[in-house]
Amino acid sequence: MSLTSIASLYFKRRQQQLERHQNEAETLQREVLEHLLRRATDTEYGRNHLFNNTCGYDDFARNVPVNTYEELKEQIDRMRHGEQNVLWPGRVKWYAKSSGTTNDKSKFIPVSAEGLQHVHYAGGRDSIALYLMNRPDSRLFDGKGLILGGSHQPNYDVPNSLVGDLSAILIENINPIVNLARVPKKQTALLSDFEVKRDRIAHETLTKNVTNISGVPSWMMSVLVRVLELSGKQTIDEVWPNLEVFFHGGIAFTPYRHQYEQLIRSERMQYMETYNASEGFFGIQSNPKDAAMLLMLDYGCFYEFIPMEELGTDHPNIVPIWGVETGKNYAMLISTSCGLWRYMIGDTVMFTSKNPYKFIITGRTKYFINAFGEELIQDNAERGLAYACEQTGAEVSEYTAAPVFMNSHAQCRHQWLIEFAREPEDLEAFATLLDQKLQELNSDYEAKRYHDITLQHLEVVKARQGLFNDWLKAHGKLGGQHKVPRLSNNRTHIDELLQMNKA
């Protein structure tokens, strides 16, 4: 009997429990809310918002306001300085440092001991449980898992308290038994210099039997390229012939899929998306033939949703999971066992199914372009790029887009800065295909593009190789959880990048 066959027995019970997601979603979520309120009743936040008198969802929605990071920042900073029982009972030692959608350079998300076990690690375990359900022939545990991580550092001068990338927190606290099945070694995984870490990871894993990889697609791609350089092989499956799955998340996979399929030619290879953020672990792709992810309903996370067309209004119609509709774009709110209450995470989602609840990530509440009423979201951008690449044979490594505001002739357009892994033969043709697809996908964009009256044809600028990595490095954001802002309503990021592109 293989190690995977033995390990699979551990996941059987959980696989059966996951069946409750099919028809008991409301019950599961009400149980989660009741647990969260009971646990946090005696915290400062619980007392201020009447948790002890809160009976059910309606009271909760009435007593607790919607929060962004800015609203909770003061309490989180007090927690970082060692205060107890502020947003969550006891003292929270870990804080996930994340670039995000706030006005600050970084935000610091509390990661409680309960949240670590019953949200983040629960998501990792369920990813494997669902994968094994779909792959009864898997040999996952007969080799090693390559897991990319970030780094961490001391939190102020508070003893035994640290801040860092979520991935570093997970690696630091992982069960020692799991370390037997993963690479690279812990000291390498937690290095802060990504370029040094990338090289060491490649050297350490080159001769290992790697069966699975986990991480952000862009950073994992960089590691795999280095592995090929060192090995002298043409494809990754020549180096790791038993590689069978990539658990990926953090950024959209669509722009990278073709590159991965070129790097890994094995027919056994599967790609499994997860929705694992600094704030929590929320979704897992439960069916390899369906891009939508299963919303994880029995972790320490209660979900609410704001229709995007009502975001920013005085009295939006906020609904729990049992109130959502399929095919509608929502901003997501979370209340978690890490002390986030009705917290607007900044991501937008759309449900494709309600039995069970499955969804796709459509973008960010602040990663969109709506300079001229076009309401272009990240999902539109990803699908438009995928179409243009399919039609031209191009491959996109990184991109960002922003508006070019109206000139004296009332002309304006979107400007796309794209770093290609494989350039299209005709950049203008690529731009036209992208523009046409965006019009097909987004009626508001199509209306603004009508006869070039409001919005002119988009512009594509070719980025030099390595530009986006250089930009991230210049901002101290190379590696870890950091991402390139895809869409922006202003030109701050793109102007910096364009200036570096000239160098």
C-alpha positions in Angstrom: 0.0 0.0 0.0 1.4 3.4 -1.0 1.8 6.3 1.5 -0.9 8.2 -0.4 -3.4 5.3 0.1 -2.7 5.3 3.8 -2.9 9.1 4.0 -6.2 9.1 2.0 -7.9 7.3 4.9 -7.3 10.4 7.1 -9.3 12.5 4.7 -12.3 10.2 4.3 -14.3 11.6 7.2 -13.8 15.2 6.1 -14.8 14.3 2.5 -18.1 13.0 3.9 -18.6 16.2 6.1 -18.1 18.3 3.0 -21.4 16.9 1.6 -23.2 19.3 4.0 -22.1 22.1 1.7 -24.6 20.7 -0.9 -27.8 21.4 0.9 -27.1 22.8 4.4 -25.4 26.1 3.6 -27.6 28.3 5.6 -27.4 26.1 8.7 -23.6 25.9 8.4 -23.3 29.7 8.2 -25.7 30.4 11.0 -23.7 28.0 13.2 -20.5 29.9 12.3 -22.0 33.2 13.2 -23.3 31.9 16.5 -19.9 30.6 17.4 -18.1 33.8 16.5 -20.5 36.0 18.5 -20.2 33.7 21.5 -16.4 33.6 21.4 -16.1 37.4 21.1 -18.8 38.5 23.5 -16.4 39.6 26.2 -14.0 41.4 23.8 -14.0 45.2 23.6 -15.6 45.0 20.2 -18.2 42.5 21.3 -19.2 44.7 24.3 -19.4 47.9 22.1 -21.6 46.1 19.6 -23.9 44.2 21.9 -22.8 40.7 21.0 -24.3 39.4 24.2 -27.8 40.6 23.1 -27.4 39.6 19.5 -29.8 36.8 18.5 -29.2 35.8 14.9 -28.2 37.5 11.7 -30.7 40.4 11.7 -29.5 41.6 15.1 -25.9 41.2 14.0 -26.4 43.2 10.8 -28.2 45.9 12.8 -25.6 46.2 15.6 -22.3 45.9 13.6 -21.2 48.4 10.9 -19.5 47.5 7.7 -15.7 48.0 8.2 -12.7 48.6 5.9 -9.2 48.3 7.2 -9.2 52.0 8.1 -12.1 51.5 10.5 -10.3 48.6 12.4 -6.7 49.9 12.0 -6.5 51.6 15.5 -7.7 48.4 17.3 -5.4 46.2 15.3 -2.4 48.5 16.1 -3.3 48.2 19.8 -3.4 44.4 19.4 0.0 44.5 17.7 1.3 46.4 20.8 0.2 43.5 23.0 -3.3 44.5 24.1 -5.7 41.6 24.7 -9.4 41.0 24.1 -9.8 43.9 21.6 -11.2 42.3 18.4 -10.8 38.7 19.5 -10.3 37.0 22.9 -6.8 36.8 24.3 -3.6 38.0 22.7 -3.0 37.6 19.0 0.6 37.0 18.2 0.7 36.8 14.5 -0.1 39.5 11.8 -0.1 38.9 8.1 1.4 41.8 6.3 -0.2 42.5 3.0 -0.3 45.2 0.4 -3.9 45.8 -0.2 -6.5 48.3 -1.1 -5.9 50.7 1.8 -4.3 54.1 1.7 -1.3 52.8 3.7 1.7 51.0 2.3 0.8 47.9 4.2 -2.0 46.5 6.2 -1.6 44.1 9.1 -4.2 41.4 9.4 -4.5 39.6 12.8 -4.1 35.8 12.6 -5.3 34.2 15.8 -4.5 30.7 16.9 -8.0 29.7 16.2 -8.1 31.3 12.8 -4.8 29.7 12.0 -6.1 26.2 12.7 -9.8 26.5 11.7 -9.5 28.8 8.7 -6.1 28.8 7.1 -4.9 25.2 7.8 -8.5 23.9 7.3 -8.4 25.3 3.8 -5.1 23.5 3.1 -6.4 20.2 4.4 -9.6 20.5 2.4 -7.7 21.3 -0.8 -6.1 17.9 -0.4 -9.3 16.2 0.6 -11.1 17.5 -2.5 -8.2 16.8 -4.8 -8.0 13.2 -3.6 -11.8 12.8 -4.2 -11.1 13.7 -7.9 -7.9 11.7 -8.2 -8.3 8.3 -6.7 -5.1 7.3 -8.5 -3.0 10.1 -6.9 0.5 9.4 -5.5 0.6 12.8 -3.9 2.2 11.7 -0.6 4.7 9.4 -2.2 6.9 12.4 -2.9 7.4 16.0 -1.7 5.4 19.1 -1.9 7.1 22.3 -3.0 5.6 25.2 -1.1 6.6 28.8 -1.6 6.7 31.1 1.3 7.5 34.6 2.2 9.3 36.0 5.2 8.5 37.5 8.7 10.1 39.9 11.1 9.5 41.0 14.7 6.3 42.9 15.5 7.3 46.2 17.2 9.2 45.2 20.4 6.5 42.8 21.6 8.0 39.5 22.8 7.0 36.4 20.7 5.0 38.4 18.2 5.8 38.6 14.5 4.5 40.1 11.3 5.1 38.7 7.8 3.6 37.2 4.7 0.8 34.8 5.5 2.7 32.0 3.8 5.6 32.6 6.2 3.2 32.4 9.2 1.8 29.1 7.9 5.3 27.6 7.4 6.5 28.8 10.8 3.5 27.2 12.6 3.1 24.1 10.5 2.9 20.7 12.1 6.4 19.2 12.1 5.0 16.0 10.5 4.1 18.1 7.5 7.7 19.3 7.2 8.7 15.7 6.3 6.6 15.9 3.2 7.6 19.4 2.0 10.5 21.2 0.4 12.5 23.5 0.6 13.9 23.4 4.1 12.3 25.9 6.5 15.4 28.3 6.6 15.2 28.6 2.8 11.5 29.0 2.7 11.6 32.0 5.1 14.4 33.9 3.4 13.5 37.5 2.8 15.6 38.0 -0.4 13.4 36.4 -3.1 16.3 36.2 -5.6 18.5 34.3 -3.2 15.6 32.2 -2.1 14.6 31.3 -5.7 18.1 30.0 -6.4 18.3 28.0 -3.2 14.9 26.5 -3.7 15.9 25.4 -7.2 19.1 23.8 -6.0 17.4 22.0 -3.0 14.5 20.6 -5.1 16.3 19.7 -8.2 16.9 16.0 -7.2 13.8 15.6 -5.1 10.6 13.6 -6.1 8.3 16.6 -6.2 4.7 15.5 -6.7 2.9 18.8 -6.0 3.6 22.5 -5.9 1.8 25.3 -4.1 2.1 29.1 -4.4 1.4 32.2 -6.4 1.6 31.5 -10.2 4.0 34.4 -11.0 6.5 33.5 -8.3 6.3 29.8 -8.8 6.9 30.4 -12.5 10.1 32.2 -11.7 11.3 29.2 -9.5 10.4 26.7 -12.2 12.4 28.6 -14.8 15.4 28.5 -12.5 15.0 24.8 -12.0 15.1 24.3 -15.8 18.2 26.5 -16.1 20.0 24.4 -13.5 18.8 21.0 -14.8 19.4 21.7 -18.5 16.0 20.0 -19.2 13.3 21.3 -21.5 10.3 20.7 -19.4 9.6 20.4 -15.6 8.2 16.9 -15.9 11.6 15.8 -17.1 12.9 17.0 -13.8 10.0 15.9 -11.7 8.3 13.1 -13.6 5.7 12.4 -10.8 4.5 16.0 -10.6 0.7 15.9 -10.7 -0.9 19.1 -9.3 -0.4 22.8 -8.8 -2.4 24.3 -5.9 -2.4 28.0 -6.9 -4.0 31.2 -5.7 -3.3 34.9 -5.0 -3.7 36.1 -8.6 -5.7 35.0 -11.6 -4.3 32.0 -13.3 -5.6 32.6 -16.8 -2.6 34.7 -18.1 -0.2 32.0 -16.9 -2.0 28.8 -17.9 -0.5 28.5 -21.4 3.0 29.1 -20.0 2.5 26.4 -17.4 1.2 24.0 -20.0 4.4 24.6 -22.1 6.6 24.1 -19.0 4.8 21.0 -17.8 3.7 18.7 -20.6 2.5 15.7 -18.5 -1.1 14.7 -19.2 -1.4 13.8 -15.5 -0.9 17.5 -14.5 -3.8 19.2 -12.9 -4.3 22.8 -11.7 -6.4 23.5 -8.6 -7.3 27.1 -7.7 -7.7 28.2 -4.1 -8.9 31.4 -2.6 -6.4 31.9 0.2 -5.9 35.4 1.3 -4.2 37.1 4.3 -7.7 37.5 5.8 -8.7 33.8 5.4 -9.2 30.8 3.3 -12.5 31.0 1.5 -12.7 28.8 -1.6 -11.4 25.7 -3.3 -11.9 24.5 -6.9 -13.7 21.2 -6.2 -14.1 20.1 -9.8 -11.1 20.3 -12.2 -13.6 20.7 -15.1 -15.3 23.7 -13.4 -13.3 26.9 -12.8 -15.7 28.0 -10.1 -14.7 27.4 -6.5 -16.7 25.9 -3.6 -17.3 28.5 -0.9 -16.1 27.0 2.4 -19.0 27.5 4.8 -18.0 25.7 8.0 -14.7 27.4 8.8 -14.4 30.4 11.2 -15.8 32.8 8.6 -19.2 34.2 8.2 -19.9 35.8 4.7 -22.0 38.7 3.5 -22.3 40.2 0.1 -23.0 43.7 -1.3 -24.3 44.0 -4.9 -21.6 46.0 -6.8 -24.1 48.4 -8.2 -25.0 49.4 -4.6 -21.4 49.6 -3.3 -20.8 53.1 -1.9 -24.5 53.9 -1.5 -25.9 55.0 1.9 -28.0 51.9 2.4 -26.9 48.9 0.3 -28.9 45.7 0.4 -26.3 43.5 2.1 -27.2 39.8 2.1 -25.9 36.6 3.7 -25.2 33.5 1.7 -28.8 32.5 1.6 -29.7 35.8 -0.1 -27.3 35.8 -3.0 -28.3 35.4 -6.7 -26.2 33.7 -9.4 -24.7 35.8 -12.2 -24.5 38.9 -10.0 -21.3 40.7 -9.1 -20.8 41.2 -5.3 -18.3 42.8 -3.0 -17.6 40.3 -0.2 -17.7 41.0 3.6 -16.2 38.6 6.1 -16.5 38.2 9.9 -13.8 35.8 11.1 -12.2 34.1 14.1 -9.2 36.4 13.6 -11.3 39.4 14.8 -12.4 40.9 11.5 -16.1 42.0 11.7 -18.2 42.7 8.6 -14.8 43.5 7.0 -14.8 44.5 3.3 -11.9 42.3 2.0 -11.8 44.2 -1.4 -12.5 41.2 -3.7 -15.5 40.9 -5.9 -17.2 37.5 -6.6 -20.0 36.1 -8.7 -21.9 32.9 -7.9 -22.3 30.3 -10.6 -24.3 27.9 -8.5 -26.3 27.8 -5.2 -26.4 24.1 -4.7 -23.6 24.0 -3.6 -22.5 27.6 -3.5 -19.8 28.0 -6.1 -18.3 31.2 -7.3 -15.6 32.9 -9.3 -13.4 35.9 -8.3 -14.3 38.7 -10.7 -11.8 41.3 -9.5 -11.2 43.9 -6.8 -13.5 46.6 -5.5 -10.6 49.0 -6.2 -9.0 47.2 -9.1 -11.2 48.5 -11.8 -11.4 51.3 -14.3 -14.4 53.5 -14.2 -12.9 56.8 -15.3 -15.6 57.3 -18.1 -18.5 55.2 -16.9 -17.1 52.0 -18.4 -17.0 49.9 -15.2 -14.2 47.6 -16.5 -13.5 44.9 -13.9 -10.6 42.5 -13.6 -12.6 39.5 -14.8 -13.2 41.4 -18.1 -9.5 42.1 -18.4 -8.4 38.5 -17.8 -10.9 37.1 -20.3 -10.1 39.7 -22.9 -6.4 39.0 -22.6 -7.0 35.2 -22.8 -9.0 35.7 -26.0 -6.3 37.9 -27.6 -3.6 35.5 -26.6 -5.6 32.5 -28.0 -6.1 34.3 -31.3 -2.5 35.5 -31.8 -0.4 32.8 -30.0 0.9 35.5 -27.6 1.6 34.8 -23.9 1.2 37.5 -21.2 3.5 37.5 -18.2 2.3 40.6 -16.4 0.2 43.6 -17.1 -1.4 46.7 -15.8 -3.9 49.1 -17.3 -5.1 52.7 -16.5 -7.0 55.5 -18.2 -5.5 58.2 -20.3 -7.7 61.1 -19.4 -9.4 63.4 -21.9 -7.2 65.8 -23.8 -8.3 69.2 -25.3 -10.1 67.3 -28.0 -12.2 65.3 -25.5 -10.3 62.1 -26.5 -9.5 59.5 -23.9 -8.6 55.8 -23.9 -7.3 52.9 -21.8 -3.6 52.3 -21.8 -2.3 48.7 -21.2 1.3 48.0 -20.3 2.0 44.4 -21.0 5.0 42.2 -20.5 4.9 39.3 -22.9 6.4 35.9 -22.4 5.7 35.4 -26.1 5.1 38.6 -28.2 2.3 38.7 -30.8 3.5 39.2 -34.3 1.3 42.3 -34.7 0.8 44.3 -31.5 -1.9 46.4 -33.1 -3.9 43.3 -34.1 -3.5 42.1 -30.5 -4.8 45.4 -29.2 -7.8 45.3 -31.6 -8.7 41.8 -30.5 -8.5 42.8 -26.8 -10.6 45.9 -27.4 -13.3 43.9 -29.3 -13.5 41.2 -26.7 -13.8 43.8 -23.9 -16.8 45.3 -25.8 -18.3 41.9 -26.1 -17.9 41.2 -22.4 -18.9 44.6 -20.9 -21.9 46.5 -22.2 -20.8 49.7 -20.4 -17.4 49.6 -22.1 -19.1 48.8 -25.4 -21.4 51.8 -25.0 -18.5 54.2 -24.3 -16.6 52.8 -27.2 -19.5 53.3 -29.6 -18.2 55.1 -32.7 -15.2 56.3 -30.6 -17.3 59.1 -29.3 -16.5 58.8 -25.6 -13.7 56.3 -25.4 -11.1 55.7 -28.1 -9.5 52.5 -29.1 -7.2 51.1 -26.3 -3.5 51.4 -26.5 -1.1 48.5 -25.8 2.5 49.4 -24.7 5.1 46.6 -24.8 7.0 46.3 -21.5 10.6 45.2 -21.5 11.4 41.8 -20.0 11.6 42.0 -16.2 10.0 45.4 -15.9 7.3 44.4 -13.4 9.8 42.4 -11.2 12.1 45.5 -11.2 9.2 47.7 -10.2 8.2 45.3 -7.3 11.8 45.1 -6.2 12.1 48.9 -6.2 9.1 49.1 -3.9 10.5 46.3 -1.6 7.7 43.9 -2.8 9.5 41.2 -4.6 8.2 37.8 -3.7 5.8 36.9 -0.9 2.1 37.9 -1.2 2.8 41.0 -3.3 1.0 41.5 -6.6 1.0 43.9 -9.5 -2.0 46.2 -9.5 -3.9 45.1 -12.6 -6.4 47.9 -13.1 -6.4 51.3 -11.7 -8.6 54.4 -11.9 -5.5 56.7 -11.7 -2.1 56.7 -13.4 0.2 56.5 -10.3 1.5 52.9 -10.9 1.5 52.9 -14.7 3.4 56.2 -15.0 6.1 54.8 -12.7 6.3 51.7 -14.8 6.4 53.6 -18.1 9.3 55.7 -16.7 11.2 52.6 -15.8 10.4 51.0 -19.2 12.4 53.8 -20.8 15.5 53.0 -18.8 
